[in-house]
Amino acid sequence: MAWDSAHPSREVLLNREWLVTNGLGGYASGTVSGAVTRKYHGLLVAALPAPLGRVVMWNHVSEFLHFEGDEVVSLGAEERAGGQLDLHGAEYLREFRLEDGMPIWVYQVRDFVIEKRVSMPHLQNTVHVSYQITGLGKPPRLELRPAFHFRHHEDAVDLPLAEPYKLSAIDERYEIASARRKFGPLRMRLCGRATAFTIAAARIHQVVYRTEQARGYAHEGELWSPGFFQVDLANEGTATLIGSTEPWDIIDVLSPAEVLAAERERRARLLEDADPDAREGVAAELVFASDQYVITPAGRAQEAARAHAAGDEVRTVIAGYHWFTDWGRDTMISLEGLTLVTGRCLEAGYILRTFAHYVRDGLIPNMFPDRQKEGLYHTADATLWFFHALGRYLKKAADHITRRLLLPILIDIAEHHLRGTKFNIHVDPADGLLAQGQEGYQLTWMDAKMGDWVVTPRRGKAVELNALWFNALKLLEGWLREHGDSDAAQRYAGHAERARESFNRRFWFEEGGYLYDVVDVDGGNLSDPACRPNQLFAISLDHPILNQARWKSVVDVAERELVTPVGLRSLSPKHPDYKPIYGGDLRSRDGAYHQGTVWAWLIGPFLDSWLKVHPGENANARKFLERFPESMNENGIGTISEVFDAREPHTAGGCIAQAWSVAEVLRCWVKTG
């Protein structure tokens, strides 16, 4: 991203965001401008053990260059009285780029070029902010003033400061702690030439978080700073400010140069291990983006001990940054793109076995809330996606041991669905179709809810649930046959055939030439003819439930009414409830979330279905992906957002970085290459 200081609008610097992660669920993130506009922004959002969760330990740093003659130049964004924001750094910024997926800013001041980068050592709650200068003459002295709040990343920004703060200093090692919030200290150290720290405590008033304001949340708060660091910038040398919650013996084990070299080496291996078609260009960028979601969850000590006792490891998938944790549905949908396309089959096995351990009453968890160790189970489809993910994994890895270990769990899941389990999830004995629904719960992926309002309840027999149920039964049948249990295999084959016959008889909407979204709505006889992308799973899965003669009609309708350059609309524009814009306060956003809003991940099932109707036309299918590289330079730089507006210009919204968006676009990019 080249930048000219004569650009007529500075808003682009506030709207484009960067993200660095640490493999634990922690991260560093902010805007290209340096301003914090979200409550989630910070240079160190540490993933701490439950019940602490993800904590904003280091919010912001102000950067000043001191030249001879007392000239002072600010490289960042500074809050002024009345909540005014000065984007000083925009005058000097020349370029922002990702290098091996890591952010770099390039500034030019006088005859000097200053390069700034942010990196995080893998599996540490540590961040390195580094500065390097080249140019003619005497280099300036760099002043860095860090600012803090110490709060959970979901807490409101107007939460009172965690005063009193305590500052400790021993041998150029500094610790900032708060007795009011039991997060432990933030440890800081400045590495460079002629470093110094000056105690000059200050409160930064009226920090305005502009994105939170637009989203209808508390948006004005305070930060506290203990003072400022200074370091002489030397030509070709590097100065690095470190912030960490790790012990000093961990922080100091590698120098900043060694940390950067190790991270570059790790990222080089990511590309080397990936599918050959994913090692260059857009796909390579998506491989780096994929790495942000596969994590070793911090703080689940009992789970880790259990896994280690069996010679295993714990892995899971963060559904999206900044606010999502690990979700069962998102994990299973994302698994192929995040791990199998990227050559991380070992970790795919870890993920599947981790979730298998949490099966309760025939269900895998819908999500693991931050600050908690146990999952919530209110989902009707995540468990069926578990079968799909396992099927794709076993095709790639031929891991017969995992298949054998999980087979009793898979049978237990199927039996719970057949006889009925929580949330009224059950197979209707009258027609063999899977039904679900309980008042006050949102059980499908269309799960928007605000207070008691479930926006798209979809109670009854939902189209994608029955496609997933049929696929799960057929996969289970095949695994049982491979295991030598033909009698059990035949039993589940019978259930699958009954579901298939009923599905094709009951879900076909002749007038529209596509599938009903839900039949037997709320347990009655009504069918919902809303044209939604959910019907595509009746074609796209490994075992399609829809009769082949109807595939083309469904795909044609979806292409005509749902497909956009950045994914699929969640509802046809012809429907009276269609909402073309995802924006405004929480109620407005939730009201549009699945009522037209475009979801990038849905391009995956659409392309799978399209290629079944147009076999061999992989090159032509690439046209549906052509806009995604452009979108990776907007909103979340180098990644793909959660959702987009349903009409042009398809402005991005929701999370700036979403696991299944990245996973499905990467998978399809390689598939159509």
N, C-alpha and C positions, 0 to 999 in steps of 0.2 A: 504494500500500500504506500505509494509515493504520496508526499504531502507538500503542497505549496502554501506558504504563509499568506499568499494573496487569495486563497480560497474564500469565496463569499460567505460560507457558513461554517461555523465551528461545531455545529450540532453533530456532524458525522463522527467527530472525535469523542463525543459523549455517548453515541449510540453503538459504536463498535466496541466489543468486549473481548478480552483475552482470558485464557484459562490454562493453568498448570496444575497437575494433580500429583499425588504422592503414593498411589497404590494402596492407601489405607482408607480412602474416602475423604481425606483432607485435601485442601486445594489452596491456590492463590488465584485471585481473579480481580479484574477491574476494567476500567475503560482505557482506550488508547490515550485519552487526554491526561490520565492520571487522577481524575476526579472520581470519588466514590459516589455512585448514583443508586446503588442497591444496598439493602441491609446485609446482603451476602458478600459484598465486596470486601476484600482484605488481602494483605500480603501474606498472612498466615491464618488460615482457617484450619485449626488443628482438629484431627479426629481423635478424640480422647475416649478412654474406656467408659462404658455405661456405668452410671446414669448421666455422665457429663455430655457425651455426644460431640457434635462439631461446634467448635467455639472460635469466635473471631478474636484471636489473640493479638494480632497486629493489624490495625485498620489502614494506616496511611503513612506515607513519608513525604515530607516537603524537601525539595532539592534546590540548592542554591550554589551558584558558582561565584567565588570571590576572586576578582582580578586585581592586579596592581592598579592603584589609583582609586581604590574603594568602589569600583563598579561591581554591582551585584546583579546577577542574572538568575531568574527563577525558571526552572525547566518544567515545572508541573502546573497544577491547578490549585489555586488558593482561595479559601473562603474569606469574604470580606464582610464588613458590617451590613446587617440587613439581609444576610443570606445571599449576597451577590457572589458570583463565581468569576474569577479571573483566570482565563486559560493562557497564562504567560508562555507556557511551553510551545503553544501553537506557532509562535513567532519563529521558533528555532527548530522545530521538528522537520525533518526531511524525509523520513521513511519509517514505517513500521513493517516488520516482516516476521514470519515464522521460519526458524532454521532448525531442521530436525524436529519440527513441531513445537519449538520453544520460542517465546516472544523476545524480540529485539527492537529497541527504539534507537534511531540515529538522529542526533541533533547536531546542528552546526552553529557555533557561537564564535564570532570573530573568525580567526583562521584555524579554529580547533573543531575537530569532529569528535563527538562524545557518543560512545555506544553503550547502551544500557541493556542488560538482560536479566530475566528472572528465571530461576531454576529451583527445583526441589529434589534433594537426594531421595532415591526410591526407598519406600517403606520407612521414612522418617517424617516426623512433624517438624520439618526444618525448611526454611527458605533462604536462598541466597539472592541478594540484589546486587549486581556487579556493574561497575563502571570502568570503561577503558577510554583513554583519550589519545588522539594523535593530532599533530599540528606544529606550527612554528611559534617560537617565542616561549616565554615562561608560562607553563600550565597554571591554571587557576587552582585555588583550594576549594574542595567540595564540602559543603555543609549539608548534613542530613538530619532532619528533625522528625523522629518517629512519633506517631500518635496512636492512642489506644482507647478502648472502651472496656474490653473483657466482658463479653456476653455470648450466649448461645446464638448461633447464626440465624435462628428463627425469631429471636426476641426482637421486640420493637426498638427502633433506633432512639426513641425518647426515654428508654429505660435509664434511670439515674446512673451516673458514673459510679464505678465500683470503688469509690474513695473510702478510706484513705489508701493510697498506693504506697508501697515501700520500694525504695531503690537501694540495691546493694551493689558494691563495686569492689572487686578484688583482681589485681593484675590485669586490667583492661578487659575483664569479664563483668558484665552487668546483668543484674536480674531485677525485673519489675514484677511485683506481686500485689495481690489485693487480698486483704483479710476477709472482705465481705463475700467474695465469690471463690469457691474452693476449686479453682482450675489449676492451681500450681503456678509457678513463676514462668514468665517469658524470659528466656536467656538471650542476650544480644552481645555481639562482638563485631568490631570493625577491623578488617584485615587490610593493611596497606601501609603507606609510608607516612611517618610522622603523624600518627593518629592521636586524637584527643577527644575527650567528652566534657562538655560544659553543663553543669547543673543550672537549669533555668526553666523551672516548671511553669507550664502555661495551660490554660483551658482554651480550647478552640470552640467558640460559641456558634450557634446557628449553622451547623453543617446541614445542608439541605440535600436529601437523597431524592433526586428528581424522578427516578423511575418508580420508587415507592409512592411518591405523590401521585403519579399518573395511575398507579394501580389501586389507589384508594386506601393506602395504609399510612400509619404514622411516618412522617418523612423529615422531621427536624430534630436534631440531637446535638450532643456535645462530645468532644474528644479531649483527652488529656495527654500532655507530653511532659516528660521529666526534664528535657533539655535537648541538646543537639550534639551530634558527632561531627568532627572535622578530619579531613585527610588531604594530604597533598597529592594531586593527580600527577603522575609522572608519565612522560611519553612512553607508550607501549606497555606500561604497567597497568595493573588492575587493582581497583579498590572494591572490596565486597563487604556489605553489611549483612550479617547473619542474624536471623531470628529463629528461635527454636524452643520447643517444650521438652526436648530430649535432655538427658544428663550431659554434663560437659565432656565426659570421656567418650560419648558417642559423637557429639558435635565436632570434637577436635581430632577424630581419628583420620580424617582426610582434609587436606587443604582445599580451598575453593577451586583451585585449578584441577586437583584430583577428582573432586566431586563432579565438575563439568565433564572431564574426560570419561569418567565412569558412566555418566548418564548418556553421553554420546555413544559410547560403546554399547550400552544396553539398547538404545534405539536402533543402532545399526543391526543388532541381532534380530530386533523385531522385523525389520524388512527382510533380512536373510531367511527368516523362518516362514515368512508369508508365502501365499500362493505366488508362483512366478509372475502371474498377470497382475499382482497387487504390489509390485516393488518399485513402480515408477509413477510419476505424474499424480493425478487426482487420487488414484487408488492408494498410492503410498501415503499421501496426506491423511486419507481415511484410516489407514493402518495406525498411524500415530494417534489419530483421534480415538480409535477403538481402545487403545491402551488406557485411556483415561477412565474407563468404566469397570474394567476387571480389577477387583480389589481383594485384598486380604482384610476382612473386617476388623477394625480395631476394637478391642475390649471384650470380645466373646471368648474369654479364657477357657470356659468349660467346653465349648464347642471345639476349640483348637486342641485341647487336651484329649478329647475323645477321638478326633481325627488322627492326631499324632500317634495315639496308642495303636491305631490300625494301620500305621504307616502311610497315612493320607495327609492332605492339607485342606484347609478351609479356603474356599474362594466364593465370591458372589459378584453381582453386577449392580453398580449404581445406575438407577434408571435414568437419571438426568441431573445436570447441574444448573441451578445451584441447590434446589430444595429437596429433591427426591432422595430417598434412601434406596435400599435394594427391594425390588418388587418381583414377586414370582412370575407374573405374566410377562413383564418386560424382559426379565432374565431369559426365559425360555424362548421368546420370540427372537431375542438378540443373539442367542448363543452361537448360532451358525456363523453369522457375519463377524462377530467379535472374536471368536476363538477358532473356528474350523477354517475359515478363509485365511485367517492370519497365522495358521500353523501352530496354534496353542491348544492342541488336542489334550495334552496332559491336564491343563487347567480346565478344559471343558469337562473332563471326567470328575475333577474336584468339585466343580459347580454342581453337577448332577447328583453326585453322592452327598454333597452338603444339603441340598434341598430334600433328598430322599429321607434323610434323617429326621426331617421336620414334618413328615406326613402324619396328619391326625384326622381320623374319621374320613379317610379317603380323600383328603385335600392337602395340597401344599399351601404354604402361607401366601396370602396376597401381598403382604409387605412386612418389613421389620421396621417399626418406628424408631426414629432417632432417640437415643437415650434409654432404649429398652433392649432386653436380651431375647424376648420371645416375640413370635410373629403373630399377625392377625390373619384370620382365615376367610374373610368375607369375599370370596371369589368363586365363580362357577366355571371359569375357563382356564385359569392358570394351570390347574392340574392336568387338563387335557393337552395344553401346550407342552407340558412336561414330557408326554409321550412323543410328541412331534420332535422336540429337541433331542430326546434320547435316540429316536430313529435316525436323525441326521448324523448324530455322533457315532452311532454304531456302524453306519455305512462308511464313515471316514476312518474310524479307528479300529474296527473289528475287535472291540474289547469284549471278549466273551465272558471274562470274569465279572465285569460290571453288569452285563446282561443277566448273568446267573444270580448275582447278589441281589439285584433289584427286582427280579421276577416275582417273588412273593409279595413285594410291596405293590407292584403293578396289578397283580390279581386282586389284592385287597382293595385297591382303588376302584377297580371295575365292579367288584361286588358291592361296595358301598354305594356306587351310583345306581346299580340295578335295584337295590332294596331301599334306597333313599338315605340321605345324610343331611347335614346341617343346611339351613337356609332353603329348605324345601327343594333341594337338588335331588332329582329322582327320575328314573325312567318310567314313563307312563305305560302300565301294562296293557292298555288298550291299543296302542299303536307302536310301542317300542321306541318312541322319541324321548329325548331328554328335556325335561322341564326344570324351571328354577324360578325363584322369586319369593322374597319375604318383604313385607312392608317396612319401609325405612332403610332398605339396603340397595346398593347399586352393585350388582354382582358380575356384570359383563365388563368388557374393556371400556364401554361407553359409560363411565362411572362418575360423571360430574354430580356433585351433591353440595348443597349449601344449607346448613341447618337441617331442617326436616324436609327440604325440597330435593327430591331425586329427579333430576332434569329428564333423563331418559331411562325410566325404570326397566322397560323391556321385559317385564315379568311374563312368563309363559314359555313357549318353545322357540328360542331364538335360533336364527338360521345358522350362524357360525358355530354355536354350541353343538348343534347336531352334526354339522360337518366335522367338527373336531372329535366328537364322540364316535362317529363312524370310523374316522381315521385311527383313533386310539384302539378300537376293537380289532381292526384289521392288523395293526402293528402287533398287538398282543397275540392275535392268532398266529402270526408268522413266527414270533419269538417262541411261542409254545411248541410249534411244530419243529423248530430247530432244536428245541430242548428235548424233543422226543415224546411230548405229551399230546398225542393227537386227539384224545377224547376231549380234553379241556379246550384245545384249539377249535374243535368242531362246535363246541358250545358257544364260544364267543363269535364264531363265524355265523351262527344262527341268529344271534342278537344283532349282528351287523347287517345281515340281509334283511331282517325285519325293519330295522331303522331305514335302510336304503329305500325299500319299497314304499314305506309310509312317507318318507321325505319327498320323493318325486311325485307322489300323488297329492300331497297337502301343501307344499311350498310353492308350486308353480303358479305364478300370477299371469294368466293367459293374456289379459288385456294389456299389460305392460310389457310382456315378453321378458320378464325377469322374475326374481324370487321374492316372496313375502319376507319381510324382516323378522316378524314374529307371528306364529300361529297360536291359537288358543290363548289370546292375550288375557292376562289376569285369571287364567283358569276357565275362561268362557269360550265361546265359539267364534269370536272375532279374529280376523287376521289383519296385520298391519302392512299396508302396501307401500310404506315409505321406501324409496329407492336409496339404499345405503350400500357402502362398500363391503359390508359383512357377508353378502351373498357370494363374493369371489372365493371365499374359502371352500365353498362347495366344489370348486374346480381346482384350486391351486395346490391343495395338500397332496401328499404322496398317494393317498387313496381317495380320489374324488367321489363324493356321494351323489353328485348330480349326473343324470344320464347325459352321455356325450352329445347327443343330438341337440341339446339345449345350451351347450357351452357358448357357441358363437353369439347367440342372441343376448345372453347375459353380459358377455365381454363387450359387445357393441354398445349396449346401453350404458355400461360403466364408462367406456371411452368417451361417449357423447355427453354424458351428464355429470360425471364425477371427476374425470382426470383433469389435472392442471399441470403446469410445468414443474411444480414442486411437491407433487403427491396427489392424493385423492381427497375430494370433498367428503365430509362425513354425512352429507345429506344433499339430495338433488335440489338445484335451485328452483325447481317446479313445486316443491313442497311448501305449504303455507307457513311452516315453522322455520324455514330456511333463514339463517343469519350469515350475511356475507363478511362481517367484520368481527374479529376477535379483539376486543379492547374494552376500555372503561374500567369500572370498579369490579370487584370480585363477582358480584351478582351478574353483571353484564357479561363478563368473560365466561362464567360457568354456563350461562344461558346459551352461549354460542359455541361452547367447547366441542359438542358433538352434533351440532345442528347446522352444519355447513362448513365449519372451520376445516382447513386442509391439514391432513396429517402426512408427513413425509414417509413414514414407515410403510404406509399402505401401497406405495409404489411396488413393493416386493410382491405381495400376492397378486396385484394386477399384472405385473410382468410375467409371473409364473403362469397365470391364466392365459394371457395374451399369446405366449409362446406355445401353449398347448393347442390353441386355435390356429396359430400361424407357425407350425413347427419348422425349425431350421432358419428362421428369419431373425437370428440374433442381432445382426448388424442393424436391421431396421428397428429393432426394439430399443436400441441405444438412444433413439430420438426422445424417448420419455425421460431420459436422465440428463439431457444436455444443459438444463438450467441449474442443476445442483452445484457445479463448480463455481458459478457466479454467486450463488447463495452462501458459499463458504467464505466469501470475502465480506459478508455483511453480518450484522448482529454478532454471533459468536464466530470469531475469526478462526478458520481452519477446521470448523466442525459444522454440524447441521442442527438447526433448531427443532424444537418439538412440533410446532404448528405454524401455519401461515394463514393469512386472510384468504377467503375463498374467491376474491376477485382481484384483478390486477390493481396495484403492482405486486400483490401477494406478499405483503409485509410480514416479516417473521414475528412470532410471539411465543409465549410460554417460556420454557427453559431454553437457554442459548445453546445448550449442548445436550442432545437426547440420544440415549443408547440405541434404541431401535431405529431411529432415523439414520444414524451412522451405519449401523449393522446392515440394514436392508439395502441402502444405497450402495455400500461397498460390495455386498453379495451380488447385487444385480449388475454393478459395473463390471465385475469380473465375469459374470455369466454371459454378458452381452459383448465381451471383448473379442 
